Amino acid sequence: MDTADLRSRVVSLEHKHASTEQRLTSMEQRFVQADIADARKEEQWKSLLEKFVMMDRKIDTVDTSLNKKMDDLGGNMRWLGKIVIGAALSAMVAGVVAFMMKGGFHIPS
């Protein structure tokens, strides 16, 4: 066999090996960069989720507070209604008593 032929084959294989090594290094760098980008995105999502959880807790406290205030308002409205009805009944009773004291259903002859 010819030595030049073997030498050219070895050189060719060395070039292929160097090219493959370079491609492998490039791919490893891309994988590392992708992992870093994924970690950043995951951290952003985690932060966003924490914000949503905090907002949900705030909404729950506001909702609880609002329900308590609405219950208090409902109780106040019931008392106001009782007072108005009581005043109306008292006025009607006072009117009937005044009517009866002036003679009531007495028909003069």
MDAnalysis code that builds the backbone (N, CA, C; Angstrom):
import MDAnalysis as mda
import numpy as np

u = mda.Universe.empty(327, n_residues=109, atom_resindex=np.repeat(np.arange(109), 3), trajectory=True)
u.add_TopologyAttr("name", ["N", "CA", "C"] * 109)
u.add_TopologyAttr("resid", np.arange(1, 110))
u.add_TopologyAttr("resname", ["MET", "ASP", "THR", "ALA", "ASP", "LEU", "ARG", "SER", "ARG", "VAL", "VAL", "SER", "LEU", "GLU", "HIS", "LYS", "HIS", "ALA", "SER", "THR", "GLU", "GLN", "ARG", "LEU", "THR", "SER", "MET", "GLU", "GLN", "ARG", "PHE", "VAL", "GLN", "ALA", "ASP", "ILE", "ALA", "ASP", "ALA", "ARG", "LYS", "GLU", "GLU", "GLN", "TRP", "LYS", "SER", "LEU", "LEU", "GLU", "LYS", "PHE", "VAL", "MET", "MET", "ASP", "ARG", "LYS", "ILE", "ASP", "THR", "VAL", "ASP", "THR", "SER", "LEU", "ASN", "LYS", "LYS", "MET", "ASP", "ASP", "LEU", "GLY", "GLY", "ASN", "MET", "ARG", "TRP", "LEU", "GLY", "LYS", "ILE", "VAL", "ILE", "GLY", "ALA", "ALA", "LEU", "SER", "ALA", "MET", "VAL", "ALA", "GLY", "VAL", "VAL", "ALA", "PHE", "MET", "MET", "LYS", "GLY", "GLY", "PHE", "HIS", "ILE", "PRO", "SER"])
u.atoms.positions = np.array([
    [0.814, -1.176, 0.000],
    [0.000, 0.000, 0.000],
    [0.856, 1.236, 0.000],
    [0.320, 2.220, -0.491],
    [1.048, 3.468, -0.656],
    [1.020, 4.277, 0.638],
    [2.149, 4.806, 1.060],
    [2.267, 5.568, 2.300],
    [1.550, 6.907, 2.180],
    [1.574, 7.503, 1.060],
    [0.910, 8.791, 0.853],
    [-0.594, 8.632, 1.022],
    [-1.108, 7.488, 0.524],
    [-2.535, 7.226, 0.637],
    [-2.940, 7.073, 2.107],
    [-2.141, 6.353, 2.888],
    [-2.432, 6.184, 4.309],
    [-2.339, 7.510, 5.058],
    [-1.305, 8.249, 4.662],
    [-1.120, 9.545, 5.311],
    [-2.310, 10.473, 5.035],
    [-2.819, 10.495, 3.841],
    [-3.948, 11.358, 3.502],
    [-5.210, 10.901, 4.234],
    [-5.342, 9.593, 4.405],
    [-6.497, 9.081, 5.141],
    [-6.426, 9.465, 6.616],
    [-5.238, 9.378, 7.200],
    [-5.055, 9.749, 8.596],
    [-5.322, 11.241, 8.787],
    [-4.829, 12.060, 7.880],
    [-5.057, 13.510, 7.957],
    [-6.544, 13.802, 7.830],
    [-7.193, 13.108, 6.920],
    [-8.624, 13.293, 6.734],
    [-9.388, 12.918, 8.009],
    [-9.023, 11.794, 8.609],
    [-9.662, 11.381, 9.858],
    [-9.396, 12.377, 10.989],
    [-8.194, 12.923, 11.051],
    [-7.876, 13.915, 12.078],
    [-8.722, 15.174, 11.897],
    [-8.933, 15.581, 10.644],
    [-9.776, 16.753, 10.366],
    [-11.232, 16.482, 10.764],
    [-11.699, 15.289, 10.447],
    [-13.072, 14.931, 10.825],
    [-13.218, 14.913, 12.350],
    [-12.196, 14.370, 13.011],
    [-12.215, 14.312, 14.470],
    [-12.243, 15.725, 15.058],
    [-11.430, 16.625, 14.523],
    [-11.405, 18.011, 15.010],
    [-12.752, 18.690, 14.767],
    [-13.338, 18.439, 13.611],
    [-14.631, 19.015, 13.285],
    [-15.711, 18.476, 14.224],
    [-15.674, 17.182, 14.464],
    [-16.641, 16.571, 15.377],
    [-16.469, 17.113, 16.794],
    [-15.212, 17.263, 17.207],
    [-14.928, 17.815, 18.539],
    [-15.462, 19.244, 18.663],
    [-15.285, 20.020, 17.609],
    [-15.776, 21.399, 17.620],
    [-17.302, 21.433, 17.671],
    [-17.968, 20.578, 16.900],
    [-19.425, 20.514, 16.921],
    [-19.938, 20.077, 18.288],
    [-19.261, 19.116, 18.897],
    [-19.651, 18.638, 20.218],
    [-19.514, 19.749, 21.255],
    [-18.448, 20.497, 21.210],
    [-18.241, 21.615, 22.133],
    [-19.324, 22.671, 21.932],
    [-19.642, 22.965, 20.695],
    [-20.686, 23.943, 20.384],
    [-22.042, 23.476, 20.917],
    [-22.358, 22.202, 20.728],
    [-23.622, 21.663, 21.219],
    [-23.676, 21.707, 22.743],
    [-22.585, 21.381, 23.407],
    [-22.547, 21.431, 24.865],
    [-22.784, 22.854, 25.359],
    [-22.192, 23.837, 24.679],
    [-22.400, 25.235, 25.066],
    [-23.866, 25.626, 24.900],
    [-24.492, 25.186, 23.806],
    [-25.905, 25.492, 23.592],
    [-26.779, 24.846, 24.660],
    [-26.447, 23.602, 25.031],
    [-27.221, 22.940, 26.092],
    [-27.093, 23.676, 27.419],
    [-25.897, 24.136, 27.733],
    [-25.696, 24.882, 28.977],
    [-26.492, 26.185, 28.934],
    [-26.446, 26.889, 27.799],
    [-27.197, 28.130, 27.662],
    [-28.713, 27.870, 27.757],
    [-29.167, 26.775, 27.166],
    [-30.591, 26.426, 27.234],
    [-30.992, 26.105, 28.676],
    [-30.132, 25.395, 29.403],
    [-30.421, 25.096, 30.809],
    [-30.504, 26.368, 31.641],
    [-29.616, 27.309, 31.374],
    [-29.632, 28.586, 32.096],
    [-30.912, 29.351, 31.778],
    [-31.287, 29.377, 30.494],
    [-32.516, 30.073, 30.095],
    [-33.742, 29.403, 30.727],
    [-33.754, 28.066, 30.778],
    [-34.872, 27.357, 31.404],
    [-34.945, 27.669, 32.893],
    [-33.801, 27.749, 33.548],
    [-33.785, 28.072, 34.978],
    [-34.317, 29.480, 35.214],
    [-33.957, 30.419, 34.339],
    [-34.470, 31.788, 34.462],
    [-35.987, 31.810, 34.303],
    [-36.472, 31.123, 33.277],
    [-37.915, 31.081, 33.031],
    [-38.640, 30.435, 34.215],
    [-38.081, 29.357, 34.732],
    [-38.696, 28.680, 35.868],
    [-38.755, 29.610, 37.081],
    [-37.695, 30.373, 37.293],
    [-37.674, 31.320, 38.410],
    [-38.705, 32.426, 38.203],
    [-38.860, 32.896, 36.960],
    [-39.860, 33.915, 36.662],
    [-41.269, 33.375, 36.921],
    [-41.537, 32.144, 36.494],
    [-42.849, 31.547, 36.714],
    [-43.109, 31.356, 38.202],
    [-42.064, 30.954, 38.931],
    [-42.214, 30.760, 40.373],
    [-42.547, 32.089, 41.048],
    [-41.867, 33.141, 40.621],
    [-42.129, 34.472, 41.172],
    [-43.555, 34.913, 40.837],
    [-43.978, 34.690, 39.621],
    [-45.333, 35.054, 39.203],
    [-46.374, 34.262, 39.998],
    [-46.113, 32.987, 40.203],
    [-47.032, 32.155, 40.978],
    [-47.123, 32.656, 42.413],
    [-46.001, 33.053, 43.003],
    [-46.009, 33.592, 44.363],
    [-46.831, 34.881, 44.424],
    [-46.715, 35.717, 43.397],
    [-47.508, 36.944, 43.358],
    [-49.003, 36.624, 43.290],
    [-49.364, 35.622, 42.475],
    [-50.766, 35.230, 42.383],
    [-51.275, 34.690, 43.711],
    [-50.455, 33.924, 44.403],
    [-50.859, 33.384, 45.700],
    [-51.073, 34.526, 46.694],
    [-50.171, 35.512, 46.694],
    [-50.322, 36.662, 47.589],
    [-51.589, 37.445, 47.257],
    [-51.853, 37.648, 45.956],
    [-53.061, 38.366, 45.552],
    [-54.309, 37.584, 45.958],
    [-54.260, 36.259, 45.844],
    [-55.390, 35.428, 46.237],
    [-55.653, 35.561, 47.732],
    [-54.588, 35.584, 48.534],
    [-54.753, 35.762, 49.986],
    [-55.355, 37.130, 50.291],
    [-54.883, 38.164, 49.595],
    [-55.439, 39.507, 49.815],
    [-56.915, 39.547, 49.452],
    [-57.270, 38.928, 48.353],
    [-58.664, 38.899, 47.918],
    [-59.514, 38.162, 48.946],
    [-58.976, 37.065, 49.482],
    [-59.722, 36.328, 50.503],
    [-59.957, 37.177, 51.738],
    [-58.942, 37.932, 52.175],
    [-59.123, 38.767, 53.361],
    [-60.107, 39.897, 53.082],
    [-60.020, 40.488, 51.899],
    [-60.963, 41.552, 51.541],
    [-62.377, 40.985, 51.457],
    [-62.508, 39.799, 50.884],
    [-63.817, 39.157, 50.758],
    [-64.401, 38.867, 52.137],
    [-63.578, 38.360, 53.043],
    [-64.048, 38.080, 54.401],
    [-64.470, 39.366, 55.098],
    [-63.655, 40.394, 54.949],
    [-63.962, 41.688, 55.558],
    [-65.252, 42.264, 54.968],
    [-65.399, 42.160, 53.664],
    [-66.594, 42.676, 52.994],
    [-67.842, 41.912, 53.443],
    [-67.731, 40.593, 53.571],
    [-68.877, 39.806, 54.036],
    [-69.276, 40.216, 55.447],
    [-68.297, 40.455, 56.319],
    [-68.595, 40.877, 57.686],
    [-69.291, 42.240, 57.687],
    [-68.794, 43.154, 56.867],
    [-69.405, 44.479, 56.792],
    [-70.825, 44.399, 56.234],
    [-71.026, 43.529, 55.248],
    [-72.372, 43.368, 54.686],
    [-73.321, 42.777, 55.727],
    [-72.845, 41.829, 56.540],
    [-73.677, 41.276, 57.607],
    [-74.036, 42.353, 58.623],
    [-73.043, 43.184, 58.981],
    [-73.312, 44.291, 59.914],
    [-74.327, 45.263, 59.320],
    [-74.180, 45.570, 58.041],
    [-75.102, 46.481, 57.369],
    [-76.510, 45.885, 57.330],
    [-76.594, 44.591, 57.094],
    [-77.898, 43.926, 57.083],
    [-78.559, 44.002, 58.449],
    [-77.769, 43.810, 59.519],
    [-78.317, 43.935, 60.869],
    [-78.801, 45.341, 61.148],
    [-78.029, 46.320, 60.705],
    [-78.443, 47.723, 60.890],
    [-79.727, 48.025, 60.116],
    [-79.836, 47.474, 58.911],
    [-81.046, 47.706, 58.104],
    [-82.265, 47.064, 58.766],
    [-82.089, 45.891, 59.385],
    [-83.194, 45.251, 60.087],
    [-83.666, 46.126, 61.251],
    [-82.709, 46.651, 62.013],
    [-83.078, 47.528, 63.126],
    [-83.763, 48.796, 62.636],
    [-83.266, 49.353, 61.552],
    [-83.893, 50.552, 60.999],
    [-85.322, 50.249, 60.561],
    [-85.523, 49.097, 59.944],
    [-86.875, 48.690, 59.544],
    [-87.790, 48.522, 60.741],
    [-87.288, 47.919, 61.810],
    [-88.092, 47.750, 63.030],
    [-88.478, 49.104, 63.620],
    [-87.517, 50.035, 63.607],
    [-87.794, 51.373, 64.138],
    [-88.862, 52.077, 63.313],
    [-88.764, 52.000, 61.987],
    [-89.736, 52.654, 61.106],
    [-91.114, 52.030, 61.294],
    [-91.173, 50.711, 61.343],
    [-92.466, 50.039, 61.534],
    [-93.031, 50.380, 62.909],
    [-92.177, 50.399, 63.935],
    [-92.632, 50.768, 65.274],
    [-93.156, 52.185, 65.320],
    [-92.466, 53.095, 64.648],
    [-92.922, 54.492, 64.616],
    [-94.260, 54.598, 63.897],
    [-94.420, 53.861, 62.813],
    [-95.693, 53.899, 62.070],
    [-96.821, 53.336, 62.929],
    [-96.574, 52.242, 63.607],
    [-97.606, 51.669, 64.475],
    [-97.937, 52.610, 65.625],
    [-96.903, 53.226, 66.195],
    [-97.140, 54.186, 67.287],
    [-97.963, 55.366, 66.796],
    [-97.684, 55.850, 65.611],
    [-98.440, 56.969, 65.054],
    [-99.892, 56.565, 64.819],
    [-100.107, 55.340, 64.339],
    [-101.481, 54.882, 64.103],
    [-102.229, 54.739, 65.425],
    [-101.564, 54.173, 66.427],
    [-102.206, 54.044, 67.739],
    [-102.508, 55.416, 68.309],
    [-101.568, 56.354, 68.205],
    [-101.785, 57.719, 68.695],
    [-102.944, 58.373, 67.952],
    [-103.059, 58.139, 66.667],
    [-104.168, 58.689, 65.882],
    [-105.490, 58.114, 66.317],
    [-105.539, 56.814, 66.569],
    [-106.776, 56.180, 67.019],
    [-107.161, 56.706, 68.395],
    [-106.176, 56.833, 69.292],
    [-106.457, 57.358, 70.637],
    [-106.950, 58.792, 70.537],
    [-106.347, 59.623, 69.720],
    [-106.782, 61.012, 69.563],
    [-108.185, 61.062, 68.991],
    [-108.474, 60.185, 68.040],
    [-109.810, 60.128, 67.435],
    [-110.852, 59.758, 68.478],
    [-110.509, 58.785, 69.316],
    [-111.457, 58.336, 70.333],
    [-111.647, 59.397, 71.411],
    [-110.611, 60.160, 71.736],
    [-110.727, 61.189, 72.764],
    [-111.560, 62.370, 72.278],
    [-111.635, 62.590, 71.009],
    [-112.432, 63.693, 70.461],
    [-113.886, 63.273, 70.272],
    [-114.193, 62.088, 70.643],
    [-115.583, 61.673, 70.523],
    [-115.740, 60.395, 69.755],
    [-114.753, 59.992, 69.051],
    [-114.759, 58.716, 68.347],
    [-115.835, 58.644, 67.301],
    [-116.639, 57.596, 67.374],
    [-117.690, 57.369, 66.394],
    [-119.032, 57.947, 66.848],
    [-118.984, 58.864, 67.820],
    [-120.213, 59.464, 68.331],
    [-120.856, 60.318, 67.234],
    [-122.123, 60.047, 66.993],
    [-122.843, 60.813, 65.988],
    [-123.772, 61.768, 66.733],
    [-123.555, 63.047, 66.559],
    [-124.430, 64.002, 67.244],
    [-125.835, 63.923, 66.672],
    [-126.846, 64.045, 67.526],
    [-128.208, 63.974, 67.011],
    [-128.889, 65.307, 66.982],
])
